[in-house]
């Protein structure tokens, strides 16, 4: 990857990741046909790769396409399918049509995943798939992920978690299997960039996409452009990238102003995945997580 310092704490993997990989393959081999929900991140892509190796055409990667999917993620899907040699399809979702989602409450992800799983379970039943799997792993346990509630309600299985994988194991195994994105920084949908309570719209998502794409075209690949009330954009970059960014500061501000932002700030705490959850009190976060 270029342009940013990768998070190193999740790259080594436990020494027994090959045992976990064998466990995963055994789990998959007991199935005939499965759908893998593929976001384009390393976790679900690795699962798609292993499922394809084990089941061949019996495995299909499925990606939800909506305005919340970043343009560069959408563009990479065809390349990933060719690299893996696996089947891939997309489904259009319309989560923005759900006012509960568009209002952007703290459990927004529940409404997104509920929409996705309803759509996929209908397709799976109609086409004779044994089940649907996602990329959740042990490092996701205990994190605030309301989308997992929807997964449980729709009987979505998480074989990476079942096999004992953590993020570091996934990266180590993906590297050993020759997967090009083994060290890809963590990603999330564009809706995660909006502070809770700030309404999400197609126009707003397109602005965030354009803002982040501008930085990616200049070599930054671990970043978030967060949106707060009052047309405020807050940029998160790794602390090691702040000095390099300053050479682009004026042009970046001009670009965001052209997108309609009135205020542009640089977060001196640096990049933090899931930083929007900081506003949730621990007790409320735990209650919402069930």
ABEGO torsion letter per residue (X at the ends): XBGBBBBAAAAAEBAAAAAAAAAAAAAAAABABBBBBBAGBAAAAAAAAAAAAAAEAABBBBBBBBAABBAAAAAAAAAAAAAAGBBBBBBBBBAAABAAAAAGBAAAAAAAAAAAAAAAAAAAAAAGBAEBBBABBAAABGBBBAAAAAAAAAGBBBAAAAAGBBAAAAAAAAAAAGBAAAABBBBBBAAAABBBGBBBBAAAAAAAAAAAAAAAAAGBABBBBBBBBGGBBBBBBBAAAAAAAAAAAAAAAAAAAAAGBABBBBBAAEBBBGAAAAABBAAAAAAAAX
